[in-house]
Amino acid sequence: MQLHGLIHSLPSYVKQFFAAFVIVLSIGYFTGLQFVRQTESDNPAGIEENYLGNEDMDDAAVMKFKKGEREMLTIIHTHVLSISFIFVLLGGLVAITSLPRKLKAFLMIEPFVSIVLTFGGIYLMWAGMLWMKWVVMISGTLMTLVFIASALLVLIQLLKRPIINN
């Protein structure tokens, strides 16, 4: 079965279905990022404070306490599973584009590396390896950039006309 470029030969109603899915998926993804911003976890100090608390700071506007192990495991479990599904579905659409194979491979595989680094890093930071906040920040940013690139490239590929081979 030839997957490369298959997206161009799909019926228009299937392309519209996939476009609607990518748009709604993007709305959900960016709503999650907005939540991260609301919790002030979009910078290394905020990441650390969100999971380790700030009860020893006298000038904290909002008091935060260190998360318990059960809460940490719940956060990591739900995020790793749900974000993995997001990237399996989006990666499946990337697989059927006519993008260069190396680019497709990167866009399909990198998010899973970032998921492990981001959420493994959050756990290790919580466990005492404070420098992991930088790994979390970098891998989370890379994961978001790959999501944006993948979603945009899939939408662009959905707009292309079918390739006719004679």
C-alpha positions in Angstrom: 0.0 0.0 0.0 1.4 3.4 -1.0 0.8 6.0 1.7 3.0 8.8 0.3 0.7 11.4 -1.2 -2.5 9.4 -0.5 -4.0 12.6 1.1 -4.3 14.2 -2.4 -6.5 11.5 -3.9 -9.0 11.3 -1.0 -12.6 12.3 -1.8 -13.4 16.0 -0.9 -15.8 15.0 1.9 -12.9 13.0 3.5 -10.5 15.9 3.1 -13.2 18.2 4.7 -13.6 15.7 7.6 -9.8 15.6 8.2 -9.6 19.4 8.0 -12.4 19.9 10.5 -10.7 17.3 12.8 -7.3 19.1 12.6 -8.9 22.5 13.3 -10.9 21.2 16.3 -7.8 19.3 17.5 -5.8 22.5 17.3 -8.5 24.4 19.3 -8.2 21.8 22.0 -4.4 21.8 22.0 -4.2 25.6 22.2 -6.9 25.6 25.0 -4.5 23.4 26.9 -1.6 25.7 26.3 -3.8 28.6 27.6 -4.4 26.7 30.8 -0.6 26.3 31.1 -0.3 30.1 30.8 -3.1 30.6 33.4 -1.2 28.5 35.9 2.0 30.6 35.1 3.8 27.3 34.1 5.0 28.7 30.8 8.5 29.5 32.2 11.1 27.5 34.1 10.4 29.3 37.5 6.6 28.9 37.0 7.0 25.2 36.1 9.0 24.6 39.3 6.5 26.6 41.4 3.5 24.8 40.0 4.7 21.3 41.0 6.9 22.1 44.1 4.8 24.9 45.6 5.8 28.4 46.8 4.8 28.2 50.5 8.2 29.5 51.5 7.9 32.7 49.5 6.6 35.7 51.4 5.4 37.7 48.4 3.5 35.0 46.5 0.2 36.4 45.1 -1.3 32.9 45.0 -0.2 30.2 47.5 0.7 26.9 45.9 1.7 23.7 47.7 3.9 20.8 46.5 1.8 18.3 44.7 1.5 14.8 46.3 2.8 11.7 44.5 -0.7 10.4 43.7 -1.6 13.8 42.1 1.7 13.7 40.1 1.1 10.2 38.9 -2.5 11.2 37.8 -1.3 14.3 36.0 1.5 12.4 34.2 -0.7 9.4 33.4 -3.5 11.4 31.8 -1.3 13.7 29.9 1.0 11.0 28.5 -1.9 9.0 27.3 -4.0 11.8 25.9 -1.2 13.7 24.2 0.1 10.4 22.7 -3.3 9.9 21.1 -3.2 13.4 19.7 0.1 12.7 18.0 -0.9 9.3 16.8 -3.9 10.8 15.0 -2.0 13.8 13.6 1.0 11.6 12.7 -1.3 9.3 10.7 -2.4 12.3 8.7 1.2 13.4 8.2 2.1 9.9 7.0 -0.2 10.2 4.0 1.0 13.6 2.8 3.5 14.1 0.0 6.0 15.8 2.3 9.6 14.6 2.1 10.0 11.3 4.0 12.6 12.6 6.4 10.5 15.5 7.4 7.5 13.2 7.8 9.5 10.9 10.0 10.7 13.8 12.2 7.2 15.2 12.6 5.8 11.7 13.4 8.4 10.5 15.9 9.7 13.7 17.7 6.5 14.3 19.6 6.8 11.0 21.4 10.4 11.9 22.5 9.1 15.3 23.7 6.2 13.6 25.6 8.7 11.4 27.5 11.1 14.3 28.2 8.4 16.7 29.2 6.4 14.5 31.6 9.4 12.4 32.7 11.1 15.7 33.3 8.2 17.1 35.4 8.3 14.0 37.6 12.1 14.1 38.0 11.9 17.8 38.8 9.2 17.1 41.4 11.5 14.3 42.8 14.3 16.8 43.3 16.2 17.2 40.0 15.4 20.9 39.7 17.4 21.4 36.5 14.9 19.3 34.7 12.6 22.4 34.5 14.8 23.4 31.6 14.3 20.1 29.8 10.6 20.4 30.4 10.5 23.9 28.9 12.6 23.0 25.9 10.8 19.7 25.1 7.4 21.2 25.7 8.2 24.1 23.3 9.5 21.7 20.7 6.4 19.5 21.0 4.2 22.6 20.4 6.3 23.7 17.4 6.0 20.2 15.9 2.2 20.2 16.5 1.8 23.6 14.8 4.0 22.5 11.8 2.2 19.2 11.5 -1.3 20.7 11.7 -0.5 23.5 9.2 1.2 21.1 6.7 -1.7 18.7 6.8 -4.2 21.5 6.2 -2.0 22.8 3.3 -1.7 19.2 1.9 -5.5 18.8 2.1 -5.9 21.9 -0.2 -3.6 20.5 -2.9 -5.1 18.9 -6.0 -4.7 15.2 -6.7 -1.5 14.2 -8.4 -2.2 12.5 -11.7 0.4 9.9 -12.8 0.2 8.9 -16.5 
